[in-house]
Each structure stands twice: as C-alpha cells, then as structure tokens.
Amino acid sequence: MLRVELPDVPGSLGRVATAIGEAGGDIEAIEIVDKGHDGLAVDDVLLEIAPGTMADTIVSACNVLPGVRVVWISRYAAGGNLFLDLEAVEELTANPAEALDRLVDLLPITFRADWAARVSQTEGVVHATPAAPSDLAWISLGRAARLETGDDNVHCGARLNHQEAVLIGRRGGPEFLDSEVARLGHLASLAMSIARAG
C-alpha cells in the first residue's frame, strides 16, 4: 500500500501510475483519500510488486516526479481488496445487534490502520482487534478528532454515545488526514444508528 500526495491536476495520477509500472509495480486499486484546497490530492495505491523489485525503487520513481511525494508505504494484508465505507455499512446492517463490535473489526481494513477498539467510560476496553493496546483509556470526545499520543504512533477517535468511543491507531504513521477523521465520525454515527434500530 502506497500513500502518495500529488498535484490535483489532469494527468498527474497517470504519471504516477506510469512511474510505478516502470519501477516494477502493478497497480491493483486506487482510492482517493483526500482532495485538499491547496491543489494537492492524497491517494492510496494498492499494488503488487514484481519479484526482485525493492519497494524503495517504487518510492524513488514516484518522488522524482514534480510535486509528488510518497507519504507512506506499507505491506497491506487485506487480501488485495480495498474495503470501502459503503461496504462497511453493508456489513453493519447485516447484523444490527453486533454493529458496534463489527465496526471495530472493520475499521483497520477501512482506514489501513493497525488496530481499533471500542472503549467505555465505565468498563474500559469493551471490544478490540488483536493488535490494539491493552491499556487504552476512555477519552471524552465531542466529535471525531486526532488524538495526542506522545510518541510516533497516531490515534484518531470518535464518540459513539455519551459513554463510549471508538479509537483507531497506526504505529509510526501516517497521520490521519482531516478527511479520514470526518469519515470515522460518520461511520461511528451510522453504526450507532444501525445498532439502535436493531
């Protein structure tokens, strides 16, 4: 998985795709993560690397393009399929009684994060993915937000109700973008609505 920042102009993504292909990468999927007002876009590119090709070669091929910067590259173990927000909502509506726990299970895939957890003000961690830290504490949130960690890990959270919040994290980055924070807030609200309806 390659997260790349590029100029939001016609042909820019094509130049990035060509550079990736020439460096030995095969693009399987692209998701637009953010389109900023600064004339830049951020895209996640799921790719397969040809045997013998170094990931650094692909990063370098992208970074030499004018206005292009690789923000992050990581192995992506979700089986070659980007899990979009609408697919997550479909999963949540399939079993409304389990919607809040299922949301936690889906967030690492949806956001390319390392872990997710649902934390209660009174009970602590209620449900979490296996990689979630065991010492997560309740955080009172008015709306979805980036959270300070004091180290190189990045966390983001959203309120589910007055007593529960959902948290997601990445070890070492990249930072959660404003668009990702907003998406988390919307998915948390939808999950609560679905759970109440169930």
PEWOZI-V278120 format. One record per residue. N is the residue number from 1. RES is the residue in one letter. PHI is phi in degrees with one decimal (* if undefined). NEAR is the number of other ideal C-beta (glycine too) atoms within 12 Angstrom. Layout:
n=<N | N>
res=<RES | RES>
phi=<PHI | PHI>
near=<NEAR | NEAR>
This chain:
n=<1 | 2 | 3 | 4 | 5 | 6 | 7 | 8 | 9 | 10 | 11 | 12 | 13 | 14 | 15 | 16 | 17 | 18 | 19 | 20 | 21 | 22 | 23 | 24 | 25 | 26 | 27 | 28 | 29 | 30 | 31 | 32 | 33 | 34 | 35 | 36 | 37 | 38 | 39 | 40 | 41 | 42 | 43 | 44 | 45 | 46 | 47 | 48 | 49 | 50 | 51 | 52 | 53 | 54 | 55 | 56 | 57 | 58 | 59 | 60 | 61 | 62 | 63 | 64 | 65 | 66 | 67 | 68 | 69 | 70 | 71 | 72 | 73 | 74 | 75 | 76 | 77 | 78 | 79 | 80 | 81 | 82 | 83 | 84 | 85 | 86 | 87 | 88 | 89 | 90 | 91 | 92 | 93 | 94 | 95 | 96 | 97 | 98 | 99 | 100 | 101 | 102 | 103 | 104 | 105 | 106 | 107 | 108 | 109 | 110 | 111 | 112 | 113 | 114 | 115 | 116 | 117 | 118 | 119 | 120 | 121 | 122 | 123 | 124 | 125 | 126 | 127 | 128 | 129 | 130 | 131 | 132 | 133 | 134 | 135 | 136 | 137 | 138 | 139 | 140 | 141 | 142 | 143 | 144 | 145 | 146 | 147 | 148 | 149 | 150 | 151 | 152 | 153 | 154 | 155 | 156 | 157 | 158 | 159 | 160 | 161 | 162 | 163 | 164 | 165 | 166 | 167 | 168 | 169 | 170 | 171 | 172 | 173 | 174 | 175 | 176 | 177 | 178 | 179 | 180 | 181 | 182 | 183 | 184 | 185 | 186 | 187 | 188 | 189 | 190 | 191 | 192 | 193 | 194 | 195 | 196 | 197 | 198>
res=<M | L | R | V | E | L | P | D | V | P | G | S | L | G | R | V | A | T | A | I | G | E | A | G | G | D | I | E | A | I | E | I | V | D | K | G | H | D | G | L | A | V | D | D | V | L | L | E | I | A | P | G | T | M | A | D | T | I | V | S | A | C | N | V | L | P | G | V | R | V | V | W | I | S | R | Y | A | A | G | G | N | L | F | L | D | L | E | A | V | E | E | L | T | A | N | P | A | E | A | L | D | R | L | V | D | L | L | P | I | T | F | R | A | D | W | A | A | R | V | S | Q | T | E | G | V | V | H | A | T | P | A | A | P | S | D | L | A | W | I | S | L | G | R | A | A | R | L | E | T | G | D | D | N | V | H | C | G | A | R | L | N | H | Q | E | A | V | L | I | G | R | R | G | G | P | E | F | L | D | S | E | V | A | R | L | G | H | L | A | S | L | A | M | S | I | A | R | A | G>
phi=<* | -119.1 | -102.1 | -128.8 | -101.9 | -147.6 | -61.4 | -87.3 | -134.9 | -56.1 | 91.7 | -64.3 | -65.2 | -61.2 | -65.1 | -64.9 | -61.0 | -63.4 | -62.1 | -63.5 | -62.5 | -67.4 | -88.8 | 104.3 | -104.5 | -116.0 | -75.6 | -101.7 | -162.4 | -133.4 | -127.0 | -77.9 | -91.2 | -155.5 | -124.0 | -82.1 | -81.5 | -91.0 | 82.6 | -116.3 | -121.4 | -123.9 | -123.2 | -100.6 | -117.5 | -88.4 | -138.6 | -110.5 | -101.6 | -61.3 | -53.2 | 88.4 | -86.9 | -89.1 | -59.1 | -59.3 | -63.5 | -69.6 | -60.1 | -62.9 | -62.9 | -77.3 | -65.6 | -80.3 | -73.5 | -59.2 | 79.3 | -103.6 | -142.5 | -78.5 | -84.2 | -167.5 | -138.4 | -156.2 | -67.7 | -125.8 | -98.6 | -89.3 | 77.3 | 72.9 | -142.1 | -76.1 | -98.3 | -80.9 | -56.2 | -65.8 | -67.1 | -63.2 | -62.1 | -57.8 | -62.1 | -66.5 | -74.8 | -65.7 | -147.1 | -55.7 | -64.6 | -106.6 | -58.5 | -69.7 | -69.5 | -65.7 | -56.4 | -58.1 | -62.7 | -86.9 | -59.4 | -60.3 | -72.0 | -62.9 | -107.4 | 51.9 | -107.7 | -86.7 | -159.2 | -149.5 | -153.9 | -108.7 | -119.3 | -104.2 | -63.2 | -99.4 | -109.1 | 75.2 | -70.9 | -92.3 | -154.0 | -151.6 | -76.7 | -56.3 | -85.2 | -68.9 | -60.4 | -82.2 | -103.1 | -66.8 | -113.4 | -60.6 | -128.8 | -79.1 | -123.3 | -81.8 | -152.5 | -59.3 | -159.6 | -73.3 | -120.1 | -73.8 | -118.4 | 79.6 | -142.5 | -85.8 | -85.0 | -122.4 | -126.6 | -144.7 | -144.2 | -144.8 | -77.3 | -93.1 | -154.8 | -69.8 | -120.9 | -138.6 | -139.1 | -112.5 | -124.0 | -132.4 | -148.2 | -125.5 | -83.8 | 82.2 | 104.0 | -79.1 | -58.4 | -71.2 | -78.8 | -55.1 | -65.6 | -70.5 | -60.7 | -63.2 | -60.7 | -60.9 | -60.1 | -66.8 | -65.1 | -63.6 | -63.2 | -63.0 | -61.3 | -64.1 | -62.1 | -65.8 | -64.2 | -65.9 | -68.8 | -77.5>
near=<37 | 44 | 37 | 42 | 34 | 40 | 25 | 21 | 17 | 10 | 16 | 27 | 29 | 18 | 23 | 40 | 29 | 18 | 31 | 39 | 23 | 20 | 30 | 23 | 33 | 21 | 30 | 22 | 24 | 24 | 31 | 25 | 36 | 28 | 21 | 18 | 10 | 14 | 13 | 23 | 32 | 35 | 38 | 38 | 41 | 31 | 37 | 23 | 28 | 17 | 8 | 9 | 21 | 16 | 26 | 17 | 23 | 34 | 31 | 22 | 30 | 39 | 24 | 18 | 28 | 15 | 22 | 36 | 25 | 34 | 30 | 31 | 32 | 25 | 16 | 30 | 14 | 23 | 12 | 17 | 16 | 28 | 28 | 23 | 29 | 17 | 20 | 32 | 26 | 18 | 28 | 35 | 22 | 16 | 19 | 22 | 16 | 21 | 34 | 38 | 28 | 33 | 46 | 42 | 31 | 36 | 44 | 32 | 32 | 38 | 46 | 40 | 41 | 31 | 32 | 44 | 42 | 41 | 38 | 26 | 20 | 11 | 15 | 23 | 27 | 26 | 30 | 30 | 30 | 14 | 22 | 30 | 24 | 14 | 12 | 32 | 20 | 25 | 29 | 19 | 28 | 12 | 18 | 32 | 27 | 29 | 29 | 13 | 23 | 8 | 14 | 13 | 27 | 31 | 41 | 43 | 38 | 42 | 28 | 39 | 23 | 14 | 19 | 33 | 41 | 53 | 49 | 47 | 36 | 34 | 22 | 16 | 24 | 32 | 28 | 37 | 32 | 21 | 26 | 36 | 28 | 23 | 31 | 43 | 30 | 23 | 40 | 43 | 26 | 31 | 44 | 28 | 21 | 28 | 26 | 16 | 14 | 17>
